């Protein structure tokens, strides 16, 4: 009787192990769902005044860009900027910020191509183009200007 009980228990344990192993292998070999690519944020903001002049100039050492914006319409309270670029390693990088204009109609900002921490900077290399997105905040609302620049 003991041998019969031990045999039944062994068969049940073996069946549980086999079924569990099958389920684990089945889940491991199941094709993974495709990862959705990050969607770019689509702005529904109206276009900014076309007379605004935007320029991006690389600094001679290649470690920074000079962003200049002029002919900003009177009544603009602030300008928000977002600059994105690809490094030679294919990494997407960028910088963003906001200027309070205080009545000015021009602005100039040096944008570092890299990161700094505790007086140590790591610069990005191989940057050949940048995209600039500017949002102009005024009492009437917000408008947007997007422009691509080649640095070559």
QUITAPE-V722914 format. One record per residue. N is the residue number from 1. RES is the residue in one small letter. D_LAST is the distance of its C-alpha to the last C-alpha in Angstrom with 1 decimal. Layout:
{{N | RES | D_LAST} {N | RES | D_LAST}}
This chain:
{{1 | x | 87.3} {2 | x | 84.9} {3 | x | 83.3} {4 | x | 82.9} {5 | x | 81.2} {6 | x | 78.9} {7 | x | 78.0} {8 | x | 77.1} {9 | x | 75.0} {10 | x | 73.2} {11 | x | 72.5} {12 | x | 71.2} {13 | x | 68.9} {14 | x | 67.6} {15 | x | 67.0} {16 | x | 65.1} {17 | x | 62.9} {18 | x | 62.3} {19 | x | 61.4} {20 | x | 59.1} {21 | x | 57.4} {22 | x | 56.9} {23 | x | 55.3} {24 | x | 52.9} {25 | x | 51.9} {26 | x | 51.5} {27 | x | 49.2} {28 | x | 47.1} {29 | x | 46.6} {30 | x | 46.0} {31 | x | 42.5} {32 | x | 40.3} {33 | x | 39.3} {34 | x | 35.6} {35 | x | 33.5} {36 | x | 32.2} {37 | x | 28.5} {38 | x | 27.5} {39 | x | 27.5} {40 | x | 25.0} {41 | x | 27.0} {42 | x | 27.6} {43 | x | 28.3} {44 | x | 31.1} {45 | x | 30.3} {46 | x | 30.5} {47 | x | 27.3} {48 | x | 26.7} {49 | x | 27.5} {50 | x | 25.0} {51 | x | 25.2} {52 | x | 23.4} {53 | x | 20.1} {54 | x | 17.4} {55 | x | 14.2} {56 | x | 11.8} {57 | x | 10.4} {58 | x | 9.4} {59 | x | 12.3} {60 | x | 12.4} {61 | x | 13.8} {62 | x | 11.2} {63 | x | 14.3} {64 | x | 14.1} {65 | x | 12.8} {66 | x | 14.9} {67 | x | 16.1} {68 | x | 18.2} {69 | x | 20.5} {70 | x | 23.0} {71 | x | 25.8} {72 | x | 27.0} {73 | x | 30.3} {74 | x | 33.5} {75 | x | 35.2} {76 | x | 32.2} {77 | x | 33.4} {78 | x | 30.4} {79 | x | 26.8} {80 | x | 25.7} {81 | x | 22.1} {82 | x | 20.5} {83 | x | 16.9} {84 | x | 16.0} {85 | x | 13.3} {86 | x | 13.6} {87 | x | 13.7} {88 | x | 13.4} {89 | x | 17.2} {90 | x | 16.9} {91 | x | 18.4} {92 | x | 18.1} {93 | x | 18.0} {94 | x | 18.2} {95 | x | 20.0} {96 | x | 22.5} {97 | x | 25.0} {98 | x | 27.1} {99 | x | 27.8} {100 | x | 31.2} {101 | x | 30.8} {102 | x | 34.4} {103 | x | 34.3} {104 | x | 30.9} {105 | x | 28.7} {106 | x | 25.4} {107 | x | 23.8} {108 | x | 21.2} {109 | x | 20.3} {110 | x | 18.4} {111 | x | 17.3} {112 | x | 17.4} {113 | x | 15.2} {114 | x | 18.4} {115 | x | 22.1} {116 | x | 24.8} {117 | x | 28.5} {118 | x | 31.3} {119 | x | 29.1} {120 | x | 27.1} {121 | x | 23.5} {122 | x | 21.5} {123 | x | 17.7} {124 | x | 15.4} {125 | x | 12.9} {126 | x | 10.1} {127 | x | 8.9} {128 | x | 5.8} {129 | x | 7.6} {130 | x | 10.8} {131 | x | 13.9} {132 | x | 16.2} {133 | x | 19.9} {134 | x | 22.2} {135 | x | 25.9} {136 | x | 28.0} {137 | x | 31.5} {138 | x | 34.3} {139 | x | 38.0} {140 | x | 37.8} {141 | x | 35.5} {142 | x | 31.9} {143 | x | 29.1} {144 | x | 25.6} {145 | x | 22.2} {146 | x | 19.3} {147 | x | 15.8} {148 | x | 12.5} {149 | x | 9.2} {150 | x | 5.6} {151 | x | 3.8} {152 | x | 0.0}}
